[in-house]
Amino acid sequence: MKKAHKDAVGIFVFGSVDVHLSYYHNYGRKGLYEENVLEEYVKFVESIPMKDKIIFGVFPPTVADENVQKSLQKYGVDYPSNIPKYEFTYENRYNNYKKFNEKLMNICKKYGVRFSNVGDKLLKNDKIDSKSLPYNNLDIHVKWEPKYQRH
């Protein structure tokens, strides 16, 4: 890695894929997240010689319940056929999003790395604001354009 400038500020975004896709691929084999993966990620970020670093948490679910399995197929995710229907509900996926970010936030605190749950800024009444929904109803990524103010 190139040496970072001592006055540099880094923004790191943990991939939402880990919550929205890997969860189903690993269903029954692993938990929602591997704590050691999160810890190694934060330790790596902390070790970068920069003035300031911030890790953004993952984003809330964007896919409607009826499209989750189609979305997994779109992304080529293999998953067990015996996953209970509840696992595909917004309620479950929203809870996974909250748990993942809570765990990541606690590890960031442990290593003195700033954490921002930017996903919560995209919510209205615990649902993602329609202005942030992707253009494609199978996409797990948020639409950023409405969040930026132009000067």
DSSP file (Angstrom, degrees, kcal/mol; ACC not computed):
  #  RESIDUE AA STRUCTURE BP1 BP2  ACC     N-H-->O    O-->H-N    N-H-->O    O-->H-N    TCO  KAPPA ALPHA  PHI   PSI    X-CA   Y-CA   Z-CA
    1    1 A M              0   0    0      0, 0.0     2,-0.1     0, 0.0     3,-0.1   0.000 360.0 360.0 360.0 138.4    0.0    0.0    0.0
    2    2 A K        -     0   0    0      1,-0.1     2,-0.3     0, 0.0     0, 0.0  -0.393 360.0 -96.7 -65.8 146.9    1.2    3.5   -0.8
    3    3 A K        -     0   0    0     -2,-0.1     2,-0.2     1,-0.1    -1,-0.1  -0.507  40.6-131.1 -68.9 127.7    2.0    5.6    2.2
    4    4 A A        -     0   0    0     -2,-0.3     2,-0.2     1,-0.1    -1,-0.1  -0.501  25.2-102.2 -78.6 147.8   -0.9    7.8    3.1
    5    5 A H    >   -     0   0    0     -2,-0.2     3,-2.2     1,-0.1    46,-0.5  -0.481  27.9-124.6 -68.5 138.7   -0.4   11.5    3.7
    6    6 A K  T 3  S+     0   0    0      1,-0.3    -1,-0.1    44,-0.2    -2,-0.1   0.723 111.2  48.1 -61.8 -21.1   -0.4   12.3    7.4
    7    7 A D  T 3  S+     0   0    0     43,-0.1    -1,-0.3    44,-0.1    43,-0.1   0.358  88.2 119.2 -98.2   5.2   -3.1   14.9    6.9
    8    8 A A    <   -     0   0    0     -3,-2.2    44,-1.5    41,-0.2    43,-1.5  -0.342  51.9-149.4 -72.3 150.9   -5.3   12.6    4.8
    9    9 A V  E     -a   52   0A   0     42,-0.2     2,-0.4    41,-0.2    44,-0.2  -0.985  11.9-156.8-120.0 131.1   -8.8   11.6    5.8
   10   10 A G  E     -a   53   0A   0     42,-2.4    44,-2.2    -2,-0.4     2,-0.5  -0.907   8.6-162.7-114.2 136.6  -10.2    8.2    4.8
   11   11 A I  E     -a   54   0A   0     -2,-0.4     2,-0.4    42,-0.2    44,-0.2  -0.976  12.9-168.8-114.2 123.9  -13.8    7.2    4.4
   12   12 A F  E     -a   55   0A   0     42,-3.0    44,-3.5    -2,-0.5     2,-0.6  -0.943   6.1-159.5-118.1 132.0  -14.3    3.4    4.3
   13   13 A V  E     -a   56   0A   0     -2,-0.4     2,-0.2    42,-0.2    44,-0.1  -0.940  13.2-140.4-116.4 116.4  -17.6    1.8    3.4
   14   14 A F        -     0   0    0     42,-1.8     2,-0.2    -2,-0.6    -2,-0.0  -0.556  36.8-101.2 -72.7 137.2  -18.2   -1.8    4.5
   15   15 A G    >   -     0   0    0     -2,-0.2     3,-1.3     1,-0.2     4,-0.3  -0.385  16.7-149.5 -68.2 127.7  -20.0   -3.7    1.7
   16   16 A S  T >> S+     0   0    0      1,-0.3     4,-2.9    -2,-0.2     3,-1.1   0.684  90.1  81.8 -66.0 -17.6  -23.7   -4.2    2.1
   17   17 A V  H 3>>S+     0   0    0      1,-0.3     4,-2.4     2,-0.2     5,-2.3   0.857  82.1  63.5 -54.3 -36.1  -23.3   -7.4    0.2
   18   18 A D  H <45S+     0   0    0     -3,-1.3     5,-0.3     3,-0.2    -1,-0.3   0.818 114.5  29.6 -62.5 -31.3  -22.2   -9.0    3.5
   19   19 A V  H <45S+     0   0    0     -3,-1.1    -2,-0.2    -4,-0.3    -1,-0.2   0.864 126.4  40.6 -92.7 -43.4  -25.6   -8.4    5.0
   20   20 A H  H  <5S+     0   0    0     -4,-2.9    -3,-0.2     3,-0.1    -2,-0.2   0.678 132.8  11.5 -87.3 -17.8  -27.9   -8.6    2.0
   21   21 A L  T >X5S+     0   0    0     -4,-2.4     4,-1.8    -5,-0.3     3,-1.0   0.697 120.6  54.3-123.1 -51.9  -26.4  -11.5    0.0
   22   22 A S  H 3><S+     0   0    0     -5,-2.3     4,-2.8     1,-0.3     5,-0.2   0.813  98.2  68.6 -60.3 -30.6  -23.8  -13.5    2.0
   23   23 A Y  H 34 S+     0   0    0     -6,-0.4    -1,-0.3    -5,-0.3     7,-0.2   0.911 106.7  38.6 -53.4 -44.9  -26.3  -14.0    4.8
   24   24 A Y  H X4 S+     0   0    0     -3,-1.0     3,-1.0     2,-0.2    -1,-0.2   0.881 113.8  53.9 -76.2 -39.0  -28.4  -16.3    2.5
   25   25 A H  H 3< S+     0   0    0     -4,-1.8    -2,-0.2     1,-0.2    -1,-0.2   0.896 117.5  37.7 -60.6 -39.5  -25.4  -17.9    0.9
   26   26 A N  T >X S+     0   0    0     -4,-2.8     3,-2.6    -5,-0.2     4,-1.9   0.324  84.6 145.6 -94.0   6.9  -24.0  -18.8    4.4
   27   27 A Y  T <4 S+     0   0    0     -3,-1.0     4,-0.1     1,-0.3    -3,-0.1  -0.190  74.7   7.6 -54.2 128.6  -27.4  -19.6    5.9
   28   28 A G  T 34 S+     0   0    0      2,-0.5    -1,-0.3     1,-0.1     3,-0.1   0.272 124.3  67.9  84.8 -11.5  -27.1  -22.5    8.4
   29   29 A R  T <4 S+     0   0    0     -3,-2.6     2,-0.3     1,-0.3    -2,-0.2   0.748 108.4   9.1-106.3 -35.1  -23.3  -22.5    8.2
   30   30 A K  S  < S-     0   0    0     -4,-1.9    -2,-0.5    -7,-0.2    -1,-0.3  -0.865  78.1-101.7-138.7 169.4  -22.3  -19.2    9.8
   31   31 A G        -     0   0    0     -2,-0.3    -1,-0.1     2,-0.2    -2,-0.1  -0.075  56.2 -77.5 -79.4-170.7  -23.9  -16.4   11.7
   32   32 A L  S    S+     0   0    0      1,-0.2     2,-0.3    -5,-0.0    -6,-0.1   0.852 114.3   3.7 -58.7 -37.1  -24.9  -13.1   10.3
   33   33 A Y  S    S-     0   0    0    -10,-0.0     2,-0.8   -11,-0.0    -2,-0.2  -0.985  71.8-118.6-148.0 153.3  -21.3  -11.9   10.4
   34   34 A E    >>  -     0   0    0     -2,-0.3     4,-1.8     1,-0.2     3,-1.0  -0.875  22.8-152.4 -94.7 112.4  -18.0  -13.3   11.3
   35   35 A E  H 3> S+     0   0    0     -2,-0.8     4,-2.7     1,-0.3     5,-0.2   0.856  94.2  56.5 -56.1 -37.7  -16.8  -11.2   14.2
   36   36 A N  H 3> S+     0   0    0      1,-0.2     4,-2.5     2,-0.2    -1,-0.3   0.852 104.6  53.1 -65.7 -31.8  -13.2  -11.9   13.3
   37   37 A V  H <> S+     0   0    0     -3,-1.0     4,-2.1     2,-0.2    -1,-0.2   0.934 111.6  45.2 -66.3 -45.4  -13.7  -10.5    9.8
   38   38 A L  H  X S+     0   0    0     -4,-1.8     4,-2.4     2,-0.2    -2,-0.2   0.925 114.3  48.9 -62.6 -44.2  -15.2   -7.3   11.2
   39   39 A E  H  X S+     0   0    0     -4,-2.7     4,-2.7     1,-0.2    -2,-0.2   0.917 111.1  48.9 -64.1 -43.4  -12.4   -7.0   13.7
   40   40 A E  H  X S+     0   0    0     -4,-2.5     4,-2.3     2,-0.2    -1,-0.2   0.887 110.8  52.0 -63.8 -38.1   -9.7   -7.6   11.1
   41   41 A Y  H  X S+     0   0    0     -4,-2.1     4,-2.4     2,-0.2    -2,-0.2   0.946 112.3  44.2 -61.8 -49.3  -11.3   -5.0    8.8
   42   42 A V  H  X S+     0   0    0     -4,-2.4     4,-2.8     1,-0.2    -2,-0.2   0.902 112.5  52.1 -65.3 -41.1  -11.4   -2.3   11.6
   43   43 A K  H  X S+     0   0    0     -4,-2.7     4,-1.6     2,-0.2    -1,-0.2   0.904 109.6  50.5 -61.0 -40.8   -7.8   -3.2   12.7
   44   44 A F  H  X S+     0   0    0     -4,-2.3     4,-0.6     2,-0.2     3,-0.3   0.949 112.0  46.2 -61.0 -49.2   -6.7   -2.7    9.1
   45   45 A V  H >< S+     0   0    0     -4,-2.4     3,-1.2     1,-0.2    -2,-0.2   0.914 111.0  53.2 -59.9 -43.3   -8.4    0.7    8.8
   46   46 A E  H 3< S+     0   0    0     -4,-2.8    -1,-0.2     1,-0.2    -2,-0.2   0.827 104.0  57.5 -61.7 -31.7   -7.0    1.7   12.2
   47   47 A S  H 3< S+     0   0    0     -4,-1.6    -1,-0.2    -3,-0.3    -2,-0.2   0.627  79.6 104.7 -77.7 -12.9   -3.4    0.9   11.0
   48   48 A I  S << S-     0   0    0     -3,-1.2     2,-1.8    -4,-0.6   -38,-0.1  -0.546  80.0-122.2 -72.8 127.5   -3.5    3.2    8.0
   49   49 A P        +     0   0    0      0, 0.0     2,-0.3     0, 0.0   -41,-0.2  -0.496  62.4 131.2 -76.1  86.4   -1.4    6.3    8.8
   50   50 A M        -     0   0    0     -2,-1.8   -44,-0.2    -4,-0.2   -41,-0.2  -0.920  66.3-120.5-132.5 157.6   -4.0    9.0    8.2
   51   51 A K  S    S+     0   0    0    -43,-1.5     2,-0.3   -46,-0.5   -42,-0.2   0.902  96.8   2.8 -63.2 -42.1   -5.1   12.0   10.2
   52   52 A D  E     -a    9   0A   0    -44,-1.5   -42,-2.4    -3,-0.1     2,-0.3  -0.996  62.3-170.5-149.2 149.1   -8.6   10.7   10.5
   53   53 A K  E     -a   10   0A   0     -2,-0.3    61,-1.1   -44,-0.2     2,-0.4  -0.994   2.4-173.7-140.0 143.2  -10.6    7.6    9.4
   54   54 A I  E     -ab  11 114A   0    -44,-2.2   -42,-3.0    -2,-0.3     2,-0.5  -0.998  11.4-151.6-139.7 137.1  -14.3    6.9    9.4
   55   55 A I  E     -ab  12 115A   0     59,-2.6    61,-2.4    -2,-0.4     2,-0.4  -0.932  11.8-147.5-108.5 126.7  -16.1    3.7    8.6
   56   56 A F  E     -ab  13 116A   0    -44,-3.5   -42,-1.8    -2,-0.5    61,-0.2  -0.742  18.7-128.6 -88.2 139.3  -19.6    3.8    7.3
   57   57 A G        -     0   0    0     59,-2.4    61,-0.1    -2,-0.4   -41,-0.1  -0.162  36.4 -79.3 -74.6 177.5  -21.9    1.0    8.2
   58   58 A V        -     0   0    0     39,-0.2    61,-0.4   -43,-0.1    -1,-0.2  -0.311  49.9-107.7 -75.4 164.9  -24.0   -1.0    5.8
   59   59 A F        -     0   0    0      1,-0.1     3,-0.1    81,-0.1    -1,-0.1  -0.569  33.7 -96.6 -95.5 157.0  -27.2    0.3    4.3
   60   60 A P        -     0   0    0      0, 0.0    -1,-0.1     0, 0.0    34,-0.1  -0.201  56.6 -76.9 -66.2 163.2  -30.7   -0.8    5.1
   61   61 A P        -     0   0    0      0, 0.0    67,-0.4     0, 0.0    79,-0.1  -0.329  42.0-177.7 -63.2 141.1  -32.5   -3.3    2.8
   62   62 A T        +     0   0    0     -3,-0.1     2,-0.4    78,-0.1    77,-0.1   0.582  53.4  90.7-111.4 -17.5  -33.8   -1.9   -0.5
   63   63 A V  S    S-     0   0    0     75,-0.1    75,-0.1    77,-0.1     5,-0.1  -0.674  76.0-121.7 -91.1 132.8  -35.4   -5.0   -2.0
   64   64 A A    >>  -     0   0    0     73,-0.4     3,-2.3    -2,-0.4     4,-0.6  -0.350  30.0-108.2 -67.1 150.9  -39.1   -5.7   -1.3
   65   65 A D  G >4 S+     0   0    0      1,-0.3     3,-1.3     2,-0.2     4,-0.4   0.871 118.0  55.1 -47.6 -46.7  -40.0   -9.0    0.3
   66   66 A E  G 34 S+     0   0    0      1,-0.3    -1,-0.3     2,-0.1     4,-0.2   0.622 111.1  46.0 -68.7 -10.7  -41.4  -10.5   -2.9
   67   67 A N  G <> S+     0   0    0     -3,-2.3     4,-2.6     2,-0.1    -1,-0.3   0.416  81.9  95.9-110.1   0.5  -38.2   -9.7   -4.8
   68   68 A V  H <X S+     0   0    0     -3,-1.3     4,-2.4    -4,-0.6     5,-0.2   0.935  88.4  44.1 -60.4 -49.0  -35.6  -11.0   -2.4
   69   69 A Q  H  > S+     0   0    0     -4,-0.4     4,-1.9     1,-0.2    -1,-0.2   0.876 114.0  50.6 -66.8 -35.7  -35.1  -14.4   -4.0
   70   70 A K  H  > S+     0   0    0      2,-0.2     4,-2.4    -4,-0.2    -1,-0.2   0.889 110.1  51.5 -64.7 -38.5  -35.1  -12.9   -7.5
   71   71 A S  H  X S+     0   0    0     -4,-2.6     4,-2.0     2,-0.2    -2,-0.2   0.915 107.5  51.5 -64.0 -43.6  -32.5  -10.4   -6.4
   72   72 A L  H  <>S+     0   0    0     -4,-2.4     5,-2.9     1,-0.2     4,-0.3   0.899 111.1  48.7 -59.9 -40.1  -30.3  -13.3   -5.0
   73   73 A Q  H ><5S+     0   0    0     -4,-1.9     3,-1.3     3,-0.2    -2,-0.2   0.904 107.0  55.8 -65.5 -41.1  -30.6  -15.0   -8.4
   74   74 A K  H 3<5S+     0   0    0     -4,-2.4    -2,-0.2     1,-0.3    -1,-0.2   0.894 111.1  44.2 -57.0 -41.2  -29.7  -11.7  -10.2
   75   75 A Y  T 3<5S-     0   0    0     -4,-2.0    -1,-0.3    -5,-0.1    -2,-0.2   0.418 115.9-116.5 -86.9   2.0  -26.5  -11.6   -8.2
   76   76 A G  T < 5 +     0   0    0     -3,-1.3     2,-0.6    -4,-0.3    -3,-0.2   0.814  54.3 165.1  71.3  30.7  -25.8  -15.3   -8.7
   77   77 A V      < -     0   0    0     -5,-2.9     2,-0.4    -6,-0.2    -1,-0.2  -0.717  28.0-148.8 -86.9 120.9  -26.1  -16.2   -5.0
   78   78 A D        +     0   0    0     -2,-0.6    -5,-0.0    -5,-0.0    -1,-0.0  -0.727  27.3 169.1 -82.0 134.7  -26.4  -19.9   -4.2
   79   79 A Y        -     0   0    0     -2,-0.4   -54,-0.2   -53,-0.1   -53,-0.1  -0.990  40.0 -88.4-146.9 153.3  -28.5  -20.4   -1.1
   80   80 A P    >   -     0   0    0      0, 0.0     3,-0.8     0, 0.0   -53,-0.0  -0.278  28.3-136.7 -61.8 145.3  -30.1  -23.4    0.6
   81   81 A S  T 3  S+     0   0    0      1,-0.2     0, 0.0     0, 0.0     0, 0.0   0.599  96.0  68.1 -78.7 -10.9  -33.6  -24.2   -0.5
   82   82 A N  T 3   +     0   0    0      2,-0.0    -1,-0.2     3,-0.0     3,-0.0   0.170  63.5 132.8 -97.5  19.2  -34.8  -24.8    3.1
   83   83 A I    <   -     0   0    0     -3,-0.8     5,-0.1     1,-0.1   -59,-0.0  -0.555  63.2-114.2 -69.9 127.0  -34.5  -21.2    4.3
   84   84 A P    >   -     0   0    0      0, 0.0     3,-1.5     0, 0.0     4,-0.4  -0.284  20.1-117.7 -61.8 147.1  -37.8  -20.3    6.2
   85   85 A K  G >  S+     0   0    0      1,-0.3     3,-1.8     2,-0.2     4,-0.3   0.820 110.6  68.3 -55.6 -33.6  -39.9  -17.6    4.5
   86   86 A Y  G >  S+     0   0    0      1,-0.3     3,-1.9     2,-0.2     6,-0.4   0.846  88.0  66.1 -56.3 -33.9  -39.5  -15.4    7.5
   87   87 A E  G <  S+     0   0    0     -3,-1.5    -1,-0.3     1,-0.3    -2,-0.2   0.732  99.2  52.1 -62.4 -21.6  -35.8  -15.0    6.7
   88   88 A F  G <  S+     0   0    0     -3,-1.8    -1,-0.3    -4,-0.4    -2,-0.2   0.454  87.5 110.0 -93.5  -2.0  -36.7  -13.1    3.5
   89   89 A T  S <> S-     0   0    0     -3,-1.9     4,-2.4    -4,-0.3     5,-0.2  -0.350  77.0-122.0 -76.5 155.2  -39.0  -10.6    5.2
   90   90 A Y  H  > S+     0   0    0      1,-0.2     4,-3.4     2,-0.2     5,-0.3   0.910 112.0  58.9 -58.8 -42.5  -38.2   -6.9    5.6
   91   91 A E  H  > S+     0   0    0      1,-0.2     4,-2.1     2,-0.2    -1,-0.2   0.921 109.7  42.0 -55.3 -47.2  -38.4   -7.2    9.3
   92   92 A N  H  > S+     0   0    0     -6,-0.4     4,-2.2     2,-0.2    -1,-0.2   0.924 116.3  47.9 -66.5 -44.8  -35.7   -9.9    9.5
   93   93 A R  H  X S+     0   0    0     -4,-2.4     4,-2.1     2,-0.2    -2,-0.2   0.876 111.6  50.7 -66.2 -36.7  -33.5   -8.1    6.9
   94   94 A Y  H  X S+     0   0    0     -4,-3.4     4,-2.3    -5,-0.2    -1,-0.2   0.914 109.7  50.5 -65.3 -43.0  -33.9   -4.8    8.8
   95   95 A N  H  X S+     0   0    0     -4,-2.1     4,-2.7    -5,-0.3    -2,-0.2   0.888 109.1  51.5 -62.4 -38.8  -32.9   -6.5   12.1
   96   96 A N  H  X S+     0   0    0     -4,-2.2     4,-2.7     2,-0.2     5,-0.2   0.918 108.7  51.4 -62.1 -43.4  -29.8   -8.0   10.4
   97   97 A Y  H  X S+     0   0    0     -4,-2.1     4,-2.1     2,-0.2    -2,-0.2   0.924 112.5  45.8 -58.0 -46.8  -28.9   -4.6    9.2
   98   98 A K  H  X S+     0   0    0     -4,-2.3     4,-2.2     2,-0.2    -2,-0.2   0.924 114.1  47.7 -65.1 -45.1  -29.2   -3.1   12.7
   99   99 A K  H  X S+     0   0    0     -4,-2.7     4,-2.4     2,-0.2     5,-0.2   0.916 111.5  50.6 -62.4 -44.3  -27.3   -6.0   14.3
  100  100 A F  H  X S+     0   0    0     -4,-2.7     4,-2.5     1,-0.2    -1,-0.2   0.939 113.0  44.8 -60.5 -48.7  -24.5   -5.9   11.8
  101  101 A N  H  X S+     0   0    0     -4,-2.1     4,-2.7    -5,-0.2    -1,-0.2   0.856 111.2  53.8 -67.2 -34.1  -24.0   -2.1   12.2
  102  102 A E  H  X S+     0   0    0     -4,-2.2     4,-2.3     2,-0.2    -1,-0.2   0.932 111.0  46.0 -63.7 -44.6  -24.2   -2.4   16.0
  103  103 A K  H  X S+     0   0    0     -4,-2.4     4,-2.0     2,-0.2    -2,-0.2   0.930 114.5  47.6 -63.2 -45.9  -21.4   -5.0   16.0
  104  104 A L  H  X S+     0   0    0     -4,-2.5     4,-2.3     1,-0.2    -2,-0.2   0.902 110.8  52.0 -62.7 -41.8  -19.3   -2.9   13.6
  105  105 A M  H  X S+     0   0    0     -4,-2.7     4,-2.3     1,-0.2    -1,-0.2   0.914 108.9  50.2 -60.9 -44.0  -19.8    0.2   15.7
  106  106 A N  H  X S+     0   0    0     -4,-2.3     4,-1.9     1,-0.2    -1,-0.2   0.877 111.0  48.3 -64.5 -38.0  -18.7   -1.6   18.9
  107  107 A I  H  X S+     0   0    0     -4,-2.0     4,-1.6     2,-0.2    -1,-0.2   0.890 109.3  53.6 -69.4 -38.4  -15.6   -2.9   17.2
  108  108 A C  H  X>S+     0   0    0     -4,-2.3     5,-2.6     1,-0.2     4,-0.6   0.921 108.3  50.2 -59.9 -43.6  -14.8    0.6   15.9
  109  109 A K  H ><5S+     0   0    0     -4,-2.3     3,-1.0     1,-0.2    -1,-0.2   0.918 106.1  56.3 -58.9 -44.1  -15.1    2.0   19.4
  110  110 A K  H 3<5S+     0   0    0     -4,-1.9    -1,-0.2     1,-0.3    -2,-0.2   0.850 116.1  35.8 -57.2 -37.1  -12.7   -0.7   20.7
  111  111 A Y  H 3<5S-     0   0    0     -4,-1.6    -1,-0.3    -3,-0.3    -2,-0.2   0.337 112.6-113.4-102.7   5.6  -10.1    0.5   18.2
  112  112 A G  T <<5 +     0   0    0     -3,-1.0     2,-0.5    -4,-0.6    -3,-0.2   0.810  67.3 142.3  70.0  29.8  -10.8    4.2   18.3
  113  113 A V      < -     0   0    0     -5,-2.6    -1,-0.2    -6,-0.2    -2,-0.1  -0.887  54.3-115.1-104.3 132.8  -12.0    4.4   14.7
  114  114 A R  E     -b   54   0A   0    -61,-1.1   -59,-2.6    -2,-0.5     2,-0.4  -0.369  31.7-161.7 -66.7 145.0  -15.0    6.7   14.0
  115  115 A F  E     -b   55   0A   0    -61,-0.2     2,-0.4    -2,-0.1   -59,-0.2  -0.974   8.9-169.6-128.5 140.5  -18.2    5.0   12.8
  116  116 A S  E     -b   56   0A   0    -61,-2.4   -59,-2.4    -2,-0.4     2,-1.5  -0.988  16.7-152.3-132.4 126.1  -21.2    6.5   11.1
  117  117 A N    >   +     0   0    0     -2,-0.4     3,-1.2   -61,-0.2     4,-0.5  -0.606  27.7 165.7 -91.3  74.2  -24.4    4.7   10.5
  118  118 A V  G >   +     0   0    0     -2,-1.5     3,-1.1     1,-0.3     4,-0.4   0.757  65.2  73.6 -63.4 -23.3  -25.3    6.6    7.4
  119  119 A G  G >  S+     0   0    0    -61,-0.4     3,-1.7     1,-0.3    -1,-0.3   0.867  87.7  59.9 -58.6 -36.9  -27.9    4.0    6.6
  120  120 A D  G X  S+     0   0    0     -3,-1.2     3,-1.1     1,-0.3    -1,-0.3   0.777  96.4  61.9 -63.7 -24.8  -30.2    5.4    9.4
  121  121 A K  G <  S+     0   0    0     -3,-1.1    -1,-0.3    -4,-0.5    -2,-0.2   0.625  98.8  57.1 -74.6 -11.7  -30.2    8.8    7.5
  122  122 A L  G <  S+     0   0    0     -3,-1.7     7,-3.6    -4,-0.4     2,-0.3   0.406  92.7  97.1 -95.2   1.3  -31.9    7.0    4.6
  123  123 A L  E <   -C  128   0B   0     -3,-1.1     2,-0.4     5,-0.3     5,-0.2  -0.653  46.1-174.8 -99.6 147.8  -34.8    5.8    6.7
  124  124 A K  E >  S-C  127   0B   0      3,-3.3     3,-1.3    -2,-0.3    -3,-0.0  -0.957  86.4 -15.2-132.4 116.8  -38.3    7.2    7.3
  125  125 A N  T 3  S-     0   0    0     -2,-0.4     3,-0.1     1,-0.3    -1,-0.0   0.910 128.1 -55.4  53.9  47.1  -40.2    5.2    9.9
  126  126 A D  T 3  S+     0   0    0      1,-0.2     2,-0.4    -6,-0.1    -1,-0.3   0.589 121.3 101.7  63.6  13.9  -37.7    2.3    9.8
  127  127 A K  E <  S-C  124   0B   0     -3,-1.3    -3,-3.3   -67,-0.0    -1,-0.2  -0.941  84.7 -97.5-122.0 148.2  -38.2    1.9    6.0
  128  128 A I  E     -C  123   0B   0    -67,-0.4    -5,-0.3    -2,-0.4     5,-0.1  -0.448  45.5-105.7 -67.2 134.6  -35.8    3.2    3.4
  129  129 A D    >>  -     0   0    0     -7,-3.6     3,-2.4    -2,-0.2     4,-0.5  -0.350  24.2-126.7 -59.2 133.5  -36.9    6.6    2.0
  130  130 A S  G >4 S+     0   0    0      1,-0.3     3,-0.8     2,-0.2    -1,-0.1   0.768 108.3  65.6 -58.4 -25.6  -38.3    6.1   -1.5
  131  131 A K  G 34 S+     0   0    0      1,-0.2    -1,-0.3    -9,-0.1    16,-0.1   0.713 103.5  47.4 -68.0 -18.9  -35.9    8.8   -2.8
  132  132 A S  G <4 S+     0   0    0     -3,-2.4    11,-2.7   -10,-0.2    -1,-0.2   0.474  84.4 113.9-101.0  -3.9  -33.0    6.4   -1.9
  133  133 A L  S << S-     0   0    0     -3,-0.8     9,-0.1    -4,-0.5     4,-0.1  -0.397  73.4-107.3 -67.8 144.7  -34.5    3.3   -3.5
  134  134 A P        -     0   0    0      0, 0.0    -1,-0.1     0, 0.0     8,-0.1  -0.197  21.2-115.5 -67.9 164.9  -32.5    2.0   -6.5
  135  135 A Y  S    S+     0   0    0      7,-0.1     2,-0.5     1,-0.1    -2,-0.1   0.796 104.6  59.2 -69.3 -28.8  -33.7    2.4  -10.0
  136  136 A N  S >  S-     0   0    0      1,-0.1     3,-1.7     0, 0.0    -1,-0.1  -0.892  79.8-141.9-105.8 128.8  -34.0   -1.4  -10.3
  137  137 A N  T 3  S+     0   0    0     -2,-0.5   -73,-0.4     1,-0.3   -66,-0.1   0.485 101.4  53.4 -72.3  -0.6  -36.2   -3.3   -7.8
  138  138 A L  T 3  S+     0   0    0    -75,-0.1    -1,-0.3   -68,-0.1     2,-0.3   0.422  85.0 108.6-106.2  -2.2  -33.7   -6.2   -7.5
  139  139 A D    <   -     0   0    0     -3,-1.7   -77,-0.1     1,-0.1   -68,-0.1  -0.553  53.3-160.1 -82.0 136.8  -30.7   -3.9   -6.7
  140  140 A I        +     0   0    0     -2,-0.3     2,-0.3   -69,-0.1    -1,-0.1   0.490  65.8  93.4 -90.6  -3.8  -29.3   -4.0   -3.1
  141  141 A H  S    S-     0   0    0    -79,-0.1     2,-0.1     1,-0.1    -2,-0.1  -0.642  73.8-123.4 -94.6 147.1  -27.6   -0.6   -3.5
  142  142 A V        -     0   0    0     -2,-0.3     2,-0.6    -9,-0.1    -9,-0.2  -0.463  22.6-114.4 -83.1 159.1  -29.0    2.7   -2.6
  143  143 A K        -     0   0    0    -11,-2.7     4,-0.1     1,-0.1    -1,-0.0  -0.852  29.2-171.9 -93.0 120.4  -29.4    5.6   -4.9
  144  144 A W    >>  +     0   0    0     -2,-0.6     3,-2.6     1,-0.2     4,-0.6   0.778  60.6  87.5 -86.0 -28.7  -27.1    8.4   -3.8
  145  145 A E  G >4 S+     0   0    0      1,-0.3     3,-1.1     2,-0.2    -1,-0.2   0.802  85.7  53.2 -49.5 -42.1  -28.1   11.4   -6.0
  146  146 A P  G 34 S+     0   0    0      0, 0.0    -1,-0.3     0, 0.0    -2,-0.1   0.667 102.4  61.3 -70.5 -11.4  -31.0   12.7   -3.8
  147  147 A K  G <4 S+     0   0    0     -3,-2.6     2,-0.4    -4,-0.1    -2,-0.2   0.650  87.8  83.5 -88.8 -15.0  -28.7   12.9   -0.7
  148  148 A Y    <<  -     0   0    0     -3,-1.1     2,-0.5    -4,-0.6     0, 0.0  -0.749  68.3-144.7 -95.2 133.1  -26.2   15.4   -2.2
  149  149 A Q        -     0   0    0     -2,-0.4     2,-0.4     2,-0.0    -2,-0.1  -0.812  14.9-141.5 -91.2 130.4  -26.8   19.1   -2.1
  150  150 A R              0   0    0     -2,-0.5     0, 0.0     1,-0.1     0, 0.0  -0.761 360.0 360.0 -92.1 138.6  -25.5   20.9   -5.1
  151  151 A H              0   0    0     -2,-0.4    -1,-0.1     0, 0.0    -2,-0.0   0.390 360.0 360.0-106.4 360.0  -23.9   24.3   -4.4
